[in-house]
Amino acid sequence: MSLLLLGCVVAALAGEPELPSEPSDQTLIYYNARLSLREKQPAEAVKLWLLRNSVEDQAGVVSPHDDDFGSLTWAALGQLGICQDGLPMDADGAGLWPVALHNWLVRDMGRRVVKGTRPFAAFEVGQQQRRISINDVLSAEELRTVQLKRGHCLRPRLLLAELGENPLADLSDTHVVADLLLYLLDRSAETLDPANVHGLAAIESRKFDLHLQLMQIAAREAKQDALKRARRARAVGLSRTSVAVMNEDAPAHSFTDDSVPAAILHASLAWPASEWMALSPDRRLFLFDHARAADEDPKALDRVVLGVIDALVTEGDGEQVAAWVARLSSAKDDPAAREVIWGGDRGQRLLALDPESGFEERSVIALYRGVNQLERGELRDALRSLAFALQQSEDSRDAENTRRLSRRW
């Protein structure tokens, strides 16, 4: 089963605390750890947590942001696929430990633990080597040479027991891991602090994805079972009609209107554009297309489309703008409804997209605007728009018709 690693945007601490005029050593360590995680260097963030342990051991103090530092370390370890055993759950921080543990499971699924070196063998070359935990205090030399490696992890086993599953279950088994991932994502709804994290839509999208994949697996297994039953039935002499009736009585594996996936799709239409933009481009389209296929409210669907288009225009992502313009359902059946795309400020902003952004239909937008301006008697503006449409028509996917219509008008 293909599993999606939740992006750092879900688990990233929101906001940026102010750096005091005279920060303490611990505060500087914390800020550097934040910077490391933001620059996609989670290993450096974890090493800074180990440095924090040493400073606390010597000075007996931590920074005022220590709760957030713990959350940051959870996120970094999850991204690395390093076990978070020993790290306290960040109940007083961002509460993102379930998301970080989800990330660890995704990264670790099916990977074998690499055997470590023999600690005492280092004595042969006059060195000392030992295994450490995330809460150990290291010397200055150890901090310079510390290496992060994957190892066996106890916490997922404890959560399996909490879930009512066998704690010794195989964590490479698709069903076992999917159930545990869903449990963690459900727990995150209780633990995450909305004031300290952003991009929560990614969690709902991930839950939908897991439910969908589980149903696909169940449908595939049911089909295999049906084939086996059919072979056995024919072997004992049952007629084809009897076999067909037997297969029709098999349970269906698709989500219903009152299922969790359907509820996620329905709720997604009320998300602000910022939540949709927190998803990756592929995840946005994947989730929206399923909402559209579920016959959700067309007006609500179009509100989502227009909100995402506006956000994408701001980002200058013309290629994605084109993909979302094609999903405006009202414009397909009602040409007059297309004005919400080419008219007003939105149309003007679309014209301002650079060709390098990937938006190829500026000429079509200009053509619609020019015709509209002509109908309103705004001759100067109309000529300017039609000239622009003719000039940019070569970039259009339907260059010939766009060019012909621009000249005709």
C-alpha positions in Angstrom: 0.0 0.0 0.0 1.3 3.4 -0.9 1.6 5.6 2.2 1.8 9.4 2.2 4.3 11.1 4.5 2.6 14.1 6.0 4.5 17.3 5.1 6.3 19.4 7.7 3.7 22.0 7.2 1.3 19.9 9.3 3.6 19.6 12.2 5.4 22.9 11.9 5.0 25.3 14.8 3.0 28.3 13.7 4.2 31.8 14.2 7.6 33.1 15.1 8.3 34.1 18.8 10.3 37.3 19.3 14.0 36.9 20.0 14.8 38.7 23.3 17.5 41.4 23.2 19.7 39.3 25.4 18.7 35.6 24.8 20.0 32.9 27.0 22.1 30.0 25.7 19.1 27.7 25.8 17.0 30.2 23.9 19.6 30.4 21.2 19.8 26.6 20.9 16.0 26.5 20.5 16.0 29.2 17.8 18.7 27.4 15.9 16.7 24.1 16.1 13.7 25.9 14.7 15.8 27.2 11.8 17.3 23.8 11.1 13.9 22.2 10.9 12.6 25.0 8.6 15.6 24.5 6.3 14.9 20.7 6.2 17.7 19.7 8.4 15.9 17.6 11.0 19.1 15.8 12.1 20.6 19.1 13.1 17.5 20.0 15.1 17.7 16.7 17.0 21.4 17.2 17.8 20.5 20.7 19.1 18.1 19.0 21.5 20.9 16.8 22.7 23.0 20.0 23.2 20.0 21.4 25.2 20.2 18.3 27.5 23.9 19.0 28.2 23.3 22.7 29.0 20.4 21.8 31.3 22.6 19.3 33.1 25.3 22.0 33.6 23.2 25.1 34.3 20.0 23.6 35.5 17.8 25.8 33.3 15.9 25.5 30.0 14.5 28.1 27.7 11.0 29.6 28.1 10.2 27.8 24.8 11.1 24.3 26.0 7.6 22.9 25.5 7.8 24.0 21.8 11.3 22.6 21.6 9.9 19.2 22.6 7.3 19.4 19.8 9.9 20.5 17.3 12.1 17.4 18.3 9.1 15.1 17.9 8.6 16.5 14.4 12.3 16.2 13.5 12.5 12.6 14.7 9.4 11.7 12.8 10.8 13.1 9.6 14.0 11.1 10.1 12.2 7.8 10.9 14.1 7.7 14.2 12.3 6.2 17.2 10.9 8.8 19.6 11.0 6.5 22.7 12.0 8.4 25.8 10.8 11.8 24.5 7.9 13.0 26.6 4.6 13.6 24.8 4.3 17.3 24.1 1.0 17.9 25.9 2.1 21.4 26.9 3.6 22.1 23.5 1.9 21.9 20.1 0.5 18.4 20.9 1.8 17.0 17.6 3.2 13.7 18.9 0.5 11.6 17.1 1.4 13.2 13.8 5.1 12.8 14.4 4.6 9.1 15.3 2.5 8.7 12.2 5.5 10.0 10.2 7.8 7.6 11.9 5.5 4.7 11.0 5.3 5.8 7.4 9.1 6.2 7.1 9.8 2.9 9.0 7.2 0.6 7.4 8.9 -2.4 5.9 12.4 -1.2 6.6 14.7 -3.5 8.5 16.7 -2.2 11.5 20.3 -2.0 10.6 22.5 -3.8 13.1 24.7 -1.3 15.0 28.4 -1.5 15.6 29.8 -3.3 18.6 30.2 -0.7 21.4 33.2 -2.4 23.0 35.1 -2.8 19.6 36.0 0.9 19.7 38.3 0.2 22.6 40.6 -1.5 20.1 41.4 1.9 18.6 41.5 3.8 21.8 37.9 5.2 21.5 34.7 4.7 23.4 31.3 4.1 21.7 27.9 3.7 23.3 24.2 3.8 22.4 22.2 6.7 23.6 18.6 7.8 24.0 17.1 11.1 23.2 17.3 12.2 26.8 20.9 11.3 27.4 23.5 13.9 28.4 26.5 13.9 26.0 30.0 15.3 26.4 31.3 17.9 24.0 33.2 15.3 22.1 30.2 13.0 21.9 28.0 15.9 20.6 30.5 16.5 17.8 30.5 12.8 16.7 26.9 11.6 17.5 25.2 9.7 14.8 21.4 9.1 14.6 20.3 5.6 13.7 17.1 3.7 13.5 16.4 1.1 16.1 13.6 -0.9 17.6 10.7 1.2 19.0 8.4 0.3 21.9 5.9 3.2 21.8 4.0 1.9 18.7 3.6 -1.5 20.5 2.1 0.2 23.5 -0.3 2.1 21.2 -1.3 -1.1 19.5 -2.3 -2.5 22.9 -4.2 0.8 23.6 -6.0 0.3 20.3 -7.0 -3.3 21.4 -4.6 -5.0 18.9 -1.9 -7.5 19.5 1.2 -5.5 20.6 3.4 -8.0 18.9 1.6 -7.6 15.6 3.7 -7.2 12.4 4.2 -3.5 11.7 4.9 -4.3 8.1 1.3 -5.6 7.7 -0.8 -3.2 5.7 -4.0 -3.6 7.8 -2.1 -3.3 11.2 -0.3 -0.2 10.2 -3.3 1.5 8.5 -5.4 0.9 11.7 -2.6 2.4 13.8 -2.2 5.3 11.5 -5.9 6.1 11.6 -5.9 5.8 15.4 -3.0 8.3 15.6 -4.6 10.8 13.2 -7.8 10.6 15.3 -5.8 11.2 18.5 -4.2 14.2 16.9 -7.6 15.9 16.7 -7.6 15.8 20.6 -3.9 16.8 21.1 -3.1 19.3 18.4 -3.2 22.9 19.5 -4.8 24.9 16.6 -3.0 28.1 17.9 0.4 26.4 17.4 0.0 24.4 14.2 -1.4 25.0 10.8 -2.3 22.9 7.8 -4.8 20.7 9.7 -6.6 19.9 6.4 -3.7 17.6 5.5 -4.6 15.3 8.4 -8.2 15.0 7.2 -7.0 14.4 3.7 -4.7 11.7 5.0 -7.5 10.0 6.8 -9.6 10.0 3.7 -6.7 8.5 1.8 -6.2 5.7 4.3 -9.9 4.9 4.4 -10.0 4.8 0.6 -7.0 2.5 0.4 -8.4 0.2 3.0 -11.6 -0.1 1.0 -9.7 -0.8 -2.2 -7.7 -3.5 -0.4 -10.9 -5.0 1.0 -12.5 -4.9 -2.4 -9.5 -6.6 -4.0 -9.5 -9.3 -1.2 -13.3 -9.8 -1.6 -12.8 -10.3 -5.4 -10.1 -12.9 -4.7 -12.4 -14.6 -2.2 -15.3 -14.6 -4.7 -13.1 -16.3 -7.3 -12.1 -18.9 -4.8 -15.7 -19.5 -3.8 -16.8 -19.7 -7.4 -14.2 -22.3 -8.2 -15.2 -24.4 -5.1 -18.9 -24.0 -6.1 -18.3 -25.2 -9.6 -16.3 -28.1 -8.3 -19.2 -29.3 -6.2 -21.6 -29.0 -9.2 -23.4 -25.7 -8.5 -24.9 -24.0 -11.6 -23.6 -20.7 -13.0 -26.8 -19.0 -11.8 -26.2 -20.2 -8.3 -22.6 -19.0 -8.3 -23.7 -15.5 -9.6 -26.3 -15.2 -6.9 -23.8 -16.2 -4.3 -21.4 -13.5 -5.5 -24.1 -10.8 -5.6 -24.7 -11.5 -1.9 -21.1 -10.7 -1.0 -20.6 -7.5 1.0 -19.9 -4.3 -0.9 -16.7 -2.3 -0.2 -17.5 1.3 -1.0 -18.1 4.2 1.3 -21.7 5.2 2.0 -23.2 8.7 2.6 -22.8 8.2 6.4 -19.3 6.9 6.3 -16.2 8.6 7.6 -14.7 9.3 4.1 -18.0 10.9 3.0 -18.0 13.1 6.1 -14.5 14.2 5.4 -15.4 15.1 1.8 -18.5 17.1 2.9 -16.5 18.9 5.6 -13.7 19.8 3.2 -16.1 22.1 1.3 -16.3 24.4 4.3 -12.5 24.7 4.6 -11.0 28.1 3.9 -8.7 28.4 0.9 -5.7 28.5 3.2 -6.4 24.9 4.4 -6.7 23.7 0.8 -3.4 25.4 0.0 -1.7 23.6 2.9 -2.2 20.4 0.9 0.3 19.5 -1.8 -0.9 20.1 -5.4 -1.6 16.5 -6.1 -3.4 16.0 -2.8 -5.6 19.1 -3.4 -6.8 17.7 -6.8 -7.2 14.2 -5.5 -9.4 15.2 -2.6 -11.5 17.7 -4.6 -12.1 15.3 -7.5 -13.4 12.8 -5.0 -15.7 15.4 -3.4 -17.0 16.3 -6.9 -17.5 12.6 -7.8 -19.5 12.2 -4.6 -22.1 14.7 -6.0 -21.5 17.3 -3.3 -23.1 20.8 -3.6 -22.0 22.4 -6.9 -22.1 25.9 -5.4 -19.9 24.8 -2.5 -17.6 23.1 -5.0 -17.3 26.3 -7.1 -16.6 28.3 -3.9 -13.6 26.0 -3.2 -12.4 26.3 -6.8 -12.5 30.1 -6.9 -10.8 30.4 -3.5 -8.0 28.1 -4.6 -7.6 29.9 -7.9 -7.2 33.2 -6.2 -4.6 31.8 -3.8 -2.7 30.1 -6.7 -2.7 33.4 -8.7 -1.2 35.1 -5.7 1.5 32.4 -5.7 2.0 32.8 -9.4 1.4 29.1 -10.1 -0.2 29.3 -13.5 -0.1 25.6 -14.3 -2.2 24.8 -11.2 -4.5 27.7 -12.0 -5.3 26.1 -15.3 -6.0 22.8 -13.6 -8.5 24.4 -11.2 -10.2 26.6 -13.8 -11.1 23.4 -15.6 -12.9 22.2 -12.5 -15.3 25.1 -12.2 -18.5 23.2 -12.8 -20.9 26.1 -13.4 -18.7 27.4 -16.3 -19.1 24.2 -18.3 -22.9 24.4 -18.6 -23.4 28.2 -18.5 -21.1 30.4 -20.6 -22.4 33.5 -18.7 -21.1 31.9 -15.5 -17.5 32.0 -16.9 -17.4 35.7 -16.1 -16.4 34.9 -12.6 -13.1 33.7 -14.1 -12.4 36.3 -16.8 -14.2 39.3 -15.4 -13.3 41.9 -12.8 -10.2 41.8 -10.7 -9.7 38.1 -11.0 -9.5 38.3 -14.8 -7.1 41.2 -14.5 -4.9 39.2 -12.2 -4.9 36.2 -14.5 -3.7 38.4 -17.4 -0.8 39.5 -15.2 0.5 35.9 -14.8 3.8 35.4 -16.6 3.9 32.9 -19.4 6.7 31.1 -17.5 4.2 30.4 -14.7 2.5 27.8 -16.8 -0.8 29.6 -17.5 -1.3 29.3 -21.3 -4.8 30.9 -21.7 -4.2 34.6 -21.1 -5.4 35.2 -24.7 -8.7 33.5 -24.0 -9.2 35.6 -20.9 -8.3 38.8 -22.9 -10.7 37.7 -25.7 -13.7 37.3 -23.3 -12.9 40.7 -21.7 -12.5 42.4 -25.1 -15.9 41.1 -26.3 -17.6 42.2 -23.1 -16.0 45.6 -23.3 -17.1 45.9 -26.9 -20.7 45.1 -25.9 -20.6 47.8 -23.3 -19.3 50.4 -25.8 -15.8 50.6 -24.3 -14.1 50.7 -27.7 -10.6 51.7 -26.6 -10.4 49.1 -23.9 -11.9 46.5 -26.2 -9.4 47.1 -28.9 -6.6 46.9 -26.3 -7.9 43.5 -25.0 -8.4 42.0 -28.4 -5.0 43.1 -29.6 -3.5 41.4 -26.5 -5.5 38.3 -27.2 -4.2 38.2 -30.7 -0.6 38.8 -29.5 -0.8 36.0 -26.9 -2.8 33.5 -29.0 0.2 31.4 -29.9 0.5 30.3 -26.3 -3.1 29.0 -26.2 -3.9 25.3 -26.6 -6.5 26.4 -29.2 -4.3 28.9 -30.9 -6.0 28.9 -34.3 -9.6 29.5 -33.0 -8.3 32.1 -30.5 -6.5 34.0 -33.2 -9.4 33.8 -35.6 -11.9 35.1 -33.1 -9.6 37.9 -32.0 -9.3 39.1 -35.6 -13.0 38.7 -36.3 -14.1 40.9 -33.4 
